[in-house]
Amino acid sequence: MISFRTDNVTMPRIPKALIREWVRQVAASYGRTENGIGYIFCDDAKILEVNRQFLGHDYYTDIITFDYSSGRKISGELYISLDTVRSNSELFKAPYEEELHRVIIHGVLHLCGINDKGPGERAVMEAAENRALELLDKLIGDENR
């Protein structure tokens, strides 16, 4: 089950059924199955609180992924700061919706075992995000036919 909830923000306008299907397909492309993913959309204050409390980090971020996966079944809680997503969309001159989708799938890619902190890992993550976004575009196109 893939759930969506908010903490101190309005739920973003996302096609939930389509996002669920997309997440499942991306996971399957890595040989994984979804086994409970909770998206928590929040503001910068909440993401900073979570970052401090659980990770000991004193900074804002767009997403924090708590991985509860076991074997090939992915599971986790993904906190997404809509404030930082908006700031990043402006910084990178990307549409807000595209940046939000990128962050939504970024957490799933972490659950699938892709990292982005070590040497060369950021490029691998970005390529995986781009492939996933292409799949989403295809799904949206198929739905509109």
Buried (B, 14 or more C-beta within 10 A) or exposed (E): EBEBEBBEBEEBEBEEEBBBBBBBBBBEEBEBEBBBBBBBBBBBEBBBBBBEEEEEEEEBBBBBBBBBBEEEBBBBBBBBBBBBBBBBBEEEEBEBEBBBBBBBBBBBBBBBEBEBEEEEEEEBBEEBBEBBBEBBEEBEEEEEE
